[in-house]
Amino acid sequence: MSHASVSDKRPSTLKGATLPKWFPWVVAAGSVALGYGISAAAGLDSSIQWALIAAVLFILGSYGISAGVEGRRQAKDRTATSLIHVAFLLAAIPLFSIIYETIKRGVKVLDGYFLSHSMGVVSDTEPGGGIYHALLGTLEQVGIATVISVPIGVLTAIYLVEYGRGKLAKAITFFVDVMTGIPSIVAGLFILSLWIVILDMGYSGFAGSMALCILMLPVVVRSTEEMLKLVPNELREASLALGVPKWRTILKVVLPTSIGGITTGVMLAIARITGETAPLLLLVWVTNFINTNPFKDPQGSLPVYIYLQFQNSGGQGPAYDRAWAAALVLIAFIMILNLVARGIARWKAPKTGR
């Protein structure tokens, strides 16, 4: 028998023992059971403590068993993967807890009557009433802020990416970065001093929209700027080589290519301002009646409605239930915006093919 044929029959030493794919699930189930047993034996009532014990046992168990079967190198890889899974679960638990609690408490009074009626003359201690005036106010205020912010933000991003050179572009970039970190209450105080105190224009939904514009603008500028930077320069160069003016290249080539990402950024910016409360308390004020004119007199809004109902409820009663129901509507509205953004981004994404 030749030397080559002998060497071909030798087992490979590069591949060692491998644990089955269901190994992590078994370790997770064992860790949960053991963690629950340790918590019960120690008299720990907190579910957070029980979850942390189970997470530590899962990581240690994955490393110990893998090190004994697969070796230390593969065990380190499994430990890193286990840490990622545990971190994801720890981050997801508060989210799902909030959603579960809001749905459980909010469905008590959430119905067609609640969505189609205002508080009117209903007292905070009485059942009935609804959020129609607040829902209408939020839609108008956010809509006005979007109409003002999106064109300004998109055009600013186009200037920074396509034309911006020198000190002016650097100054705009600096102020956009500064605006990103401005607290919402500061934006409200600025509009309050300018619009209401100095110009004496009075409380209105439009005043609140201007404060929301300040908070929305930097998000739109930054997200649009990043999307425009992702457009390959080859597309611009090809259009310019055909003699197409630069403004037309931007309008017909650059923007259509990045419209999906821009729309996603705009939707996320809208979701970011929808839940703002402090500027609206300062500028829009409070009313329980329907006001369809955002340019005159106080107007309702969902975040302020939730705050006032909870404040006046004392943690119980009809006002408490209305606050949770309004919070559920607000969360549903923001989730719908995010789903619409994802749908538009997928619809407008550049088609790739082989």
C-alpha positions as a Markdown table, in Angstrom:
| # | Residue | x | y | z |
|---|---|---|---|---|
| 1 | Met | 0.0 | 0.0 | 0.0 |
| 2 | Ser | 1.4 | 3.4 | -0.9 |
| 3 | His | 2.2 | 6.1 | 1.5 |
| 4 | Ala | -0.5 | 8.4 | -0.1 |
| 5 | Ser | -3.3 | 5.8 | 0.4 |
| 6 | Val | -2.3 | 5.4 | 4.0 |
| 7 | Ser | -2.3 | 9.1 | 4.7 |
| 8 | Asp | -5.8 | 9.4 | 3.0 |
| 9 | Lys | -7.3 | 7.0 | 5.6 |
| 10 | Arg | -6.0 | 9.0 | 8.6 |
| 11 | Pro | -8.7 | 10.8 | 10.5 |
| 12 | Ser | -8.6 | 14.6 | 10.3 |
| 13 | Thr | -7.4 | 16.3 | 13.5 |
| 14 | Leu | -8.8 | 19.7 | 12.5 |
| 15 | Lys | -12.4 | 18.8 | 13.3 |
| 16 | Gly | -13.2 | 17.9 | 16.9 |
| 17 | Ala | -16.4 | 17.0 | 18.7 |
| 18 | Thr | -19.4 | 19.2 | 18.1 |
| 19 | Leu | -22.4 | 19.7 | 20.3 |
| 20 | Pro | -25.9 | 19.3 | 18.7 |
| 21 | Lys | -27.9 | 22.3 | 17.5 |
| 22 | Trp | -30.4 | 21.9 | 20.3 |
| 23 | Phe | -27.7 | 22.2 | 23.0 |
| 24 | Pro | -28.4 | 26.0 | 23.8 |
| 25 | Trp | -32.1 | 25.3 | 24.2 |
| 26 | Val | -31.4 | 22.5 | 26.7 |
| 27 | Val | -29.0 | 24.7 | 28.6 |
| 28 | Ala | -31.4 | 27.5 | 28.6 |
| 29 | Ala | -34.3 | 25.3 | 29.9 |
| 30 | Gly | -32.0 | 23.9 | 32.6 |
| 31 | Ser | -30.8 | 27.3 | 33.7 |
| 32 | Val | -34.4 | 28.6 | 34.0 |
| 33 | Ala | -35.4 | 25.6 | 36.1 |
| 34 | Leu | -32.3 | 25.8 | 38.3 |
| 35 | Gly | -32.6 | 29.6 | 38.6 |
| 36 | Tyr | -36.2 | 29.3 | 39.7 |
| 37 | Gly | -35.3 | 26.6 | 42.2 |
| 38 | Ile | -32.5 | 28.7 | 43.7 |
| 39 | Ser | -34.8 | 31.7 | 43.9 |
| 40 | Ala | -37.5 | 29.7 | 45.7 |
| 41 | Ala | -35.0 | 28.2 | 48.1 |
| 42 | Ala | -33.5 | 31.6 | 48.9 |
| 43 | Gly | -36.9 | 33.2 | 49.3 |
| 44 | Leu | -36.3 | 35.7 | 46.5 |
| 45 | Asp | -39.7 | 37.2 | 45.4 |
| 46 | Ser | -38.3 | 39.5 | 42.6 |
| 47 | Ser | -38.6 | 38.1 | 39.1 |
| 48 | Ile | -35.6 | 40.3 | 38.1 |
| 49 | Gln | -33.3 | 38.5 | 40.5 |
| 50 | Trp | -34.6 | 35.1 | 39.2 |
| 51 | Ala | -34.0 | 36.1 | 35.6 |
| 52 | Leu | -30.4 | 37.3 | 36.4 |
| 53 | Ile | -29.6 | 34.1 | 38.2 |
| 54 | Ala | -30.9 | 32.1 | 35.2 |
| 55 | Ala | -28.8 | 34.3 | 32.8 |
| 56 | Val | -25.6 | 33.7 | 34.8 |
| 57 | Leu | -26.2 | 30.0 | 34.9 |
| 58 | Phe | -26.9 | 29.9 | 31.2 |
| 59 | Ile | -23.6 | 31.6 | 30.4 |
| 60 | Leu | -21.6 | 29.5 | 32.8 |
| 61 | Gly | -23.3 | 26.3 | 31.7 |
| 62 | Ser | -22.7 | 27.0 | 28.1 |
| 63 | Tyr | -19.0 | 27.6 | 28.6 |
| 64 | Gly | -18.4 | 24.7 | 31.0 |
| 65 | Ile | -20.1 | 22.0 | 28.8 |
| 66 | Ser | -18.7 | 23.4 | 25.6 |
| 67 | Ala | -15.2 | 23.6 | 27.0 |
| 68 | Gly | -15.3 | 19.9 | 28.1 |
| 69 | Val | -16.7 | 18.7 | 24.8 |
| 70 | Glu | -15.6 | 21.1 | 22.0 |
| 71 | Gly | -12.5 | 22.8 | 23.6 |
| 72 | Arg | -11.9 | 26.2 | 25.1 |
| 73 | Arg | -11.7 | 28.0 | 21.7 |
| 74 | Gln | -15.2 | 26.9 | 20.7 |
| 75 | Ala | -16.4 | 27.5 | 24.3 |
| 76 | Lys | -15.3 | 31.2 | 24.1 |
| 77 | Asp | -17.3 | 31.5 | 20.9 |
| 78 | Arg | -20.4 | 30.0 | 22.5 |
| 79 | Thr | -19.9 | 32.3 | 25.5 |
| 80 | Ala | -19.9 | 35.4 | 23.3 |
| 81 | Thr | -23.0 | 34.2 | 21.6 |
| 82 | Ser | -24.7 | 33.5 | 24.9 |
| 83 | Leu | -23.9 | 37.0 | 26.1 |
| 84 | Ile | -25.5 | 38.5 | 23.0 |
| 85 | His | -28.6 | 36.5 | 23.5 |
| 86 | Val | -28.8 | 37.4 | 27.2 |
| 87 | Ala | -28.3 | 41.1 | 26.4 |
| 88 | Phe | -31.1 | 41.0 | 23.8 |
| 89 | Leu | -33.5 | 39.4 | 26.3 |
| 90 | Leu | -32.6 | 41.9 | 29.0 |
| 91 | Ala | -33.3 | 44.7 | 26.6 |
| 92 | Ala | -36.5 | 43.2 | 25.3 |
| 93 | Ile | -38.0 | 42.4 | 28.7 |
| 94 | Pro | -38.8 | 46.1 | 29.6 |
| 95 | Leu | -40.2 | 46.7 | 26.1 |
| 96 | Phe | -42.6 | 43.8 | 26.2 |
| 97 | Ser | -43.4 | 44.5 | 29.8 |
| 98 | Ile | -44.5 | 48.1 | 28.9 |
| 99 | Ile | -46.5 | 46.9 | 25.9 |
| 100 | Tyr | -48.2 | 44.2 | 27.9 |
| 101 | Glu | -49.0 | 46.5 | 30.8 |
| 102 | Thr | -50.3 | 49.3 | 28.5 |
| 103 | Ile | -52.6 | 46.8 | 26.6 |
| 104 | Lys | -53.9 | 45.2 | 29.7 |
| 105 | Arg | -54.9 | 48.5 | 31.3 |
| 106 | Gly | -55.7 | 50.5 | 28.1 |
| 107 | Val | -58.3 | 48.1 | 26.7 |
| 108 | Lys | -60.7 | 48.8 | 29.6 |
| 109 | Val | -62.2 | 51.9 | 28.0 |
| 110 | Leu | -60.7 | 51.9 | 24.5 |
| 111 | Asp | -63.6 | 51.7 | 22.1 |
| 112 | Gly | -65.3 | 53.7 | 19.3 |
| 113 | Tyr | -66.9 | 56.1 | 21.8 |
| 114 | Phe | -63.6 | 56.8 | 23.4 |
| 115 | Leu | -62.0 | 57.7 | 20.0 |
| 116 | Ser | -64.9 | 59.8 | 18.7 |
| 117 | His | -65.8 | 62.0 | 21.8 |
| 118 | Ser | -63.9 | 64.6 | 23.7 |
| 119 | Met | -63.9 | 65.3 | 27.4 |
| 120 | Gly | -66.3 | 68.3 | 27.0 |
| 121 | Val | -68.0 | 68.8 | 30.3 |
| 122 | Val | -67.0 | 65.4 | 31.7 |
| 123 | Ser | -65.3 | 65.7 | 35.1 |
| 124 | Asp | -62.0 | 63.8 | 35.7 |
| 125 | Thr | -63.7 | 61.8 | 38.4 |
| 126 | Glu | -66.6 | 60.7 | 36.1 |
| 127 | Pro | -66.7 | 57.9 | 33.6 |
| 128 | Gly | -67.1 | 58.6 | 29.9 |
| 129 | Gly | -65.4 | 61.1 | 27.7 |
| 130 | Gly | -62.7 | 60.4 | 25.1 |
| 131 | Ile | -59.6 | 61.6 | 23.3 |
| 132 | Tyr | -61.0 | 63.0 | 20.0 |
| 133 | His | -60.0 | 66.6 | 20.8 |
| 134 | Ala | -56.5 | 65.4 | 21.8 |
| 135 | Leu | -56.1 | 63.1 | 18.9 |
| 136 | Leu | -57.1 | 65.8 | 16.4 |
| 137 | Gly | -54.7 | 68.3 | 18.0 |
| 138 | Thr | -51.8 | 65.8 | 17.9 |
| 139 | Leu | -52.4 | 65.1 | 14.2 |
| 140 | Glu | -52.6 | 68.8 | 13.3 |
| 141 | Gln | -49.6 | 69.8 | 15.3 |
| 142 | Val | -47.4 | 67.0 | 14.1 |
| 143 | Gly | -48.6 | 67.5 | 10.6 |
| 144 | Ile | -47.7 | 71.2 | 10.6 |
| 145 | Ala | -44.3 | 70.4 | 12.1 |
| 146 | Thr | -43.7 | 67.8 | 9.4 |
| 147 | Val | -44.7 | 70.2 | 6.5 |
| 148 | Ile | -42.3 | 72.8 | 7.8 |
| 149 | Ser | -39.4 | 70.6 | 8.8 |
| 150 | Val | -39.1 | 68.0 | 6.0 |
| 151 | Pro | -38.5 | 70.5 | 3.1 |
| 152 | Ile | -36.0 | 72.5 | 5.1 |
| 153 | Gly | -34.3 | 69.4 | 6.5 |
| 154 | Val | -34.0 | 67.7 | 3.1 |
| 155 | Leu | -32.8 | 70.8 | 1.3 |
| 156 | Thr | -30.2 | 71.4 | 4.0 |
| 157 | Ala | -28.9 | 67.9 | 3.7 |
| 158 | Ile | -28.7 | 68.2 | -0.1 |
| 159 | Tyr | -26.7 | 71.4 | 0.3 |
| 160 | Leu | -24.3 | 69.7 | 2.8 |
| 161 | Val | -23.7 | 66.6 | 0.7 |
| 162 | Glu | -23.8 | 68.0 | -2.9 |
| 163 | Tyr | -22.7 | 71.6 | -2.6 |
| 164 | Gly | -21.4 | 72.3 | 0.9 |
| 165 | Arg | -17.8 | 73.4 | 1.1 |
| 166 | Gly | -16.0 | 75.8 | 3.3 |
| 167 | Lys | -17.0 | 77.6 | 6.5 |
| 168 | Leu | -20.7 | 77.9 | 5.9 |
| 169 | Ala | -21.1 | 74.1 | 5.6 |
| 170 | Lys | -19.0 | 73.5 | 8.7 |
| 171 | Ala | -21.1 | 76.1 | 10.6 |
| 172 | Ile | -24.4 | 74.4 | 9.5 |
| 173 | Thr | -23.0 | 71.0 | 10.5 |
| 174 | Phe | -22.0 | 72.3 | 13.9 |
| 175 | Phe | -25.4 | 73.9 | 14.6 |
| 176 | Val | -27.2 | 70.7 | 13.5 |
| 177 | Asp | -25.1 | 68.7 | 15.9 |
| 178 | Val | -25.9 | 71.2 | 18.7 |
| 179 | Met | -29.7 | 71.1 | 17.9 |
| 180 | Thr | -29.6 | 67.3 | 18.1 |
| 181 | Gly | -28.9 | 67.5 | 21.8 |
| 182 | Ile | -31.3 | 70.3 | 22.7 |
| 183 | Pro | -33.7 | 69.3 | 25.4 |
| 184 | Ser | -37.4 | 69.6 | 24.4 |
| 185 | Ile | -38.1 | 72.0 | 27.3 |
| 186 | Val | -35.5 | 74.4 | 26.0 |
| 187 | Ala | -37.1 | 74.4 | 22.5 |
| 188 | Gly | -40.4 | 75.1 | 24.2 |
| 189 | Leu | -39.0 | 78.0 | 26.3 |
| 190 | Phe | -37.5 | 79.5 | 23.2 |
| 191 | Ile | -40.8 | 79.6 | 21.3 |
| 192 | Leu | -42.6 | 80.7 | 24.4 |
| 193 | Ser | -40.3 | 83.8 | 24.9 |
| 194 | Leu | -40.3 | 84.7 | 21.2 |
| 195 | Trp | -43.9 | 83.8 | 20.0 |
| 196 | Ile | -46.0 | 84.4 | 23.1 |
| 197 | Val | -44.1 | 86.8 | 25.4 |
| 198 | Ile | -42.4 | 89.1 | 22.8 |
| 199 | Leu | -44.8 | 88.8 | 19.8 |
| 200 | Asp | -47.9 | 88.3 | 22.1 |
| 201 | Met | -49.4 | 85.7 | 19.7 |
| 202 | Gly | -51.1 | 83.6 | 22.4 |
| 203 | Tyr | -51.3 | 79.9 | 23.0 |
| 204 | Ser | -52.0 | 77.7 | 19.9 |
| 205 | Gly | -51.3 | 74.5 | 18.2 |
| 206 | Phe | -49.1 | 76.3 | 15.7 |
| 207 | Ala | -46.8 | 77.5 | 18.6 |
| 208 | Gly | -46.4 | 73.9 | 19.7 |
| 209 | Ser | -45.6 | 72.9 | 16.1 |
| 210 | Met | -42.8 | 75.4 | 15.9 |
| 211 | Ala | -41.2 | 73.8 | 19.0 |
| 212 | Leu | -41.6 | 70.4 | 17.5 |
| 213 | Cys | -39.9 | 71.7 | 14.3 |
| 214 | Ile | -36.8 | 72.5 | 16.3 |
| 215 | Leu | -36.7 | 69.0 | 17.6 |
| 216 | Met | -37.5 | 67.4 | 14.3 |
| 217 | Leu | -35.1 | 69.3 | 12.0 |
| 218 | Pro | -31.8 | 67.8 | 13.1 |
| 219 | Val | -33.1 | 64.3 | 12.9 |
| 220 | Val | -34.3 | 64.9 | 9.3 |
| 221 | Val | -31.1 | 66.6 | 8.3 |
| 222 | Arg | -28.8 | 63.9 | 9.7 |
| 223 | Ser | -30.8 | 60.9 | 8.4 |
| 224 | Thr | -31.2 | 62.5 | 4.9 |
| 225 | Glu | -27.5 | 63.4 | 4.8 |
| 226 | Glu | -26.5 | 59.8 | 5.6 |
| 227 | Met | -28.8 | 58.4 | 2.9 |
| 228 | Leu | -27.5 | 60.8 | 0.3 |
| 229 | Lys | -23.9 | 59.8 | 1.1 |
| 230 | Leu | -24.8 | 56.1 | 0.4 |
| 231 | Val | -25.7 | 56.9 | -3.3 |
| 232 | Pro | -22.7 | 55.8 | -5.4 |
| 233 | Asn | -20.7 | 58.6 | -7.0 |
| 234 | Glu | -20.7 | 56.6 | -10.2 |
| 235 | Leu | -24.4 | 57.4 | -10.7 |
| 236 | Arg | -23.7 | 61.1 | -10.4 |
| 237 | Glu | -20.7 | 61.0 | -12.7 |
| 238 | Ala | -22.7 | 59.0 | -15.3 |
| 239 | Ser | -25.5 | 61.6 | -15.3 |
| 240 | Leu | -23.1 | 64.5 | -15.4 |
| 241 | Ala | -21.1 | 62.8 | -18.3 |
| 242 | Leu | -24.3 | 62.8 | -20.3 |
| 243 | Gly | -24.6 | 66.6 | -20.0 |
| 244 | Val | -27.3 | 66.6 | -17.4 |
| 245 | Pro | -27.2 | 69.7 | -15.0 |
| 246 | Lys | -26.3 | 69.0 | -11.4 |
| 247 | Trp | -29.6 | 70.1 | -10.0 |
| 248 | Arg | -31.4 | 67.8 | -12.4 |
| 249 | Thr | -29.0 | 64.9 | -11.5 |
| 250 | Ile | -29.9 | 65.4 | -7.9 |
| 251 | Leu | -33.6 | 65.6 | -8.7 |
| 252 | Lys | -33.8 | 62.6 | -11.1 |
| 253 | Val | -31.0 | 60.3 | -9.9 |
| 254 | Val | -29.8 | 61.0 | -6.3 |
| 255 | Leu | -33.2 | 61.6 | -4.6 |
| 256 | Pro | -35.0 | 58.7 | -6.3 |
| 257 | Thr | -32.2 | 56.3 | -5.3 |
| 258 | Ser | -32.3 | 57.4 | -1.6 |
| 259 | Ile | -36.0 | 58.1 | -1.2 |
| 260 | Gly | -36.6 | 54.9 | 0.7 |
| 261 | Gly | -34.0 | 55.8 | 3.4 |
| 262 | Ile | -35.1 | 59.4 | 3.5 |
| 263 | Thr | -38.7 | 58.4 | 4.1 |
| 264 | Thr | -37.7 | 56.1 | 6.9 |
| 265 | Gly | -35.7 | 58.9 | 8.6 |
| 266 | Val | -38.7 | 61.3 | 8.2 |
| 267 | Met | -41.1 | 58.7 | 9.8 |
| 268 | Leu | -38.7 | 58.1 | 12.7 |
| 269 | Ala | -38.4 | 61.9 | 13.2 |
| 270 | Ile | -42.2 | 62.1 | 13.3 |
| 271 | Ala | -42.4 | 59.3 | 15.8 |
| 272 | Arg | -39.7 | 61.1 | 17.9 |
| 273 | Ile | -41.8 | 64.3 | 18.3 |
| 274 | Thr | -45.2 | 62.7 | 18.6 |
| 275 | Gly | -44.7 | 61.9 | 22.3 |
| 276 | Glu | -43.2 | 65.2 | 23.4 |
| 277 | Thr | -45.1 | 66.7 | 26.3 |
| 278 | Ala | -43.1 | 69.6 | 27.8 |
| 279 | Pro | -43.2 | 72.0 | 24.8 |
| 280 | Leu | -46.9 | 71.4 | 24.3 |
| 281 | Leu | -47.7 | 72.2 | 28.0 |
| 282 | Leu | -45.9 | 75.5 | 27.6 |
| 283 | Leu | -47.2 | 76.5 | 24.2 |
| 284 | Val | -50.5 | 74.8 | 23.4 |
| 285 | Trp | -51.9 | 74.8 | 26.9 |
| 286 | Val | -54.8 | 72.7 | 28.0 |
| 287 | Thr | -58.4 | 72.3 | 26.8 |
| 288 | Asn | -61.1 | 69.6 | 27.1 |
| 289 | Phe | -63.0 | 70.9 | 24.1 |
| 290 | Ile | -62.6 | 70.4 | 20.3 |
| 291 | Asn | -60.5 | 73.0 | 18.6 |
| 292 | Thr | -60.0 | 72.4 | 14.9 |
| 293 | Asn | -58.1 | 75.6 | 14.3 |
| 294 | Pro | -54.4 | 75.1 | 15.2 |
| 295 | Phe | -53.6 | 78.8 | 14.8 |
| 296 | Lys | -55.9 | 80.2 | 17.5 |
| 297 | Asp | -56.6 | 79.3 | 21.2 |
| 298 | Pro | -55.4 | 76.4 | 23.2 |
| 299 | Gln | -55.7 | 72.9 | 21.7 |
| 300 | Gly | -55.6 | 69.4 | 23.0 |
| 301 | Ser | -52.8 | 66.9 | 22.4 |
| 302 | Leu | -52.4 | 63.2 | 23.4 |
| 303 | Pro | -49.2 | 63.5 | 25.5 |
| 304 | Val | -50.7 | 66.4 | 27.6 |
| 305 | Tyr | -54.0 | 64.5 | 27.9 |
| 306 | Ile | -52.2 | 61.4 | 29.2 |
| 307 | Tyr | -50.2 | 63.6 | 31.7 |
| 308 | Leu | -53.2 | 65.4 | 33.0 |
| 309 | Gln | -55.5 | 62.4 | 33.3 |
| 310 | Phe | -52.9 | 60.5 | 35.3 |
| 311 | Gln | -52.1 | 63.5 | 37.5 |
| 312 | Asn | -55.8 | 64.0 | 38.3 |
| 313 | Ser | -56.5 | 60.4 | 38.8 |
| 314 | Gly | -54.6 | 59.7 | 41.9 |
| 315 | Gly | -53.7 | 56.3 | 40.5 |
| 316 | Gln | -57.2 | 55.0 | 40.2 |
| 317 | Gly | -60.7 | 55.7 | 38.8 |
| 318 | Pro | -61.9 | 56.6 | 35.3 |
| 319 | Ala | -59.2 | 59.2 | 34.7 |
| 320 | Tyr | -56.6 | 56.5 | 35.4 |
| 321 | Asp | -58.2 | 54.2 | 32.8 |
| 322 | Arg | -58.4 | 57.0 | 30.3 |
| 323 | Ala | -54.7 | 57.8 | 30.7 |
| 324 | Trp | -53.7 | 54.2 | 29.9 |
| 325 | Ala | -56.1 | 54.0 | 26.9 |
| 326 | Ala | -54.7 | 57.2 | 25.5 |
| 327 | Ala | -51.2 | 55.8 | 26.0 |
| 328 | Leu | -52.1 | 52.7 | 24.1 |
| 329 | Val | -53.4 | 54.8 | 21.2 |
| 330 | Leu | -50.2 | 56.9 | 21.2 |
| 331 | Ile | -48.0 | 53.7 | 21.1 |
| 332 | Ala | -50.2 | 52.2 | 18.3 |
| 333 | Phe | -49.8 | 55.5 | 16.3 |
| 334 | Ile | -46.0 | 55.4 | 16.6 |
| 335 | Met | -45.9 | 51.7 | 15.8 |
| 336 | Ile | -48.0 | 52.3 | 12.7 |
| 337 | Leu | -45.6 | 55.1 | 11.6 |
| 338 | Asn | -42.6 | 52.8 | 12.0 |
| 339 | Leu | -44.3 | 50.0 | 10.0 |
| 340 | Val | -45.2 | 52.5 | 7.2 |
| 341 | Ala | -41.6 | 53.7 | 7.2 |
| 342 | Arg | -40.3 | 50.1 | 6.8 |
| 343 | Gly | -42.8 | 49.4 | 4.1 |
| 344 | Ile | -41.9 | 52.4 | 2.1 |
| 345 | Ala | -38.2 | 51.7 | 2.5 |
| 346 | Arg | -38.7 | 48.2 | 1.2 |
| 347 | Trp | -40.9 | 49.4 | -1.7 |
| 348 | Lys | -38.5 | 52.1 | -2.7 |
| 349 | Ala | -35.3 | 50.2 | -2.2 |
| 350 | Pro | -33.2 | 49.8 | -5.3 |
| 351 | Lys | -33.9 | 46.6 | -7.1 |
| 352 | Thr | -30.9 | 44.2 | -7.3 |
| 353 | Gly | -30.6 | 41.3 | -9.6 |
| 354 | Arg | -28.0 | 38.8 | -10.9 |
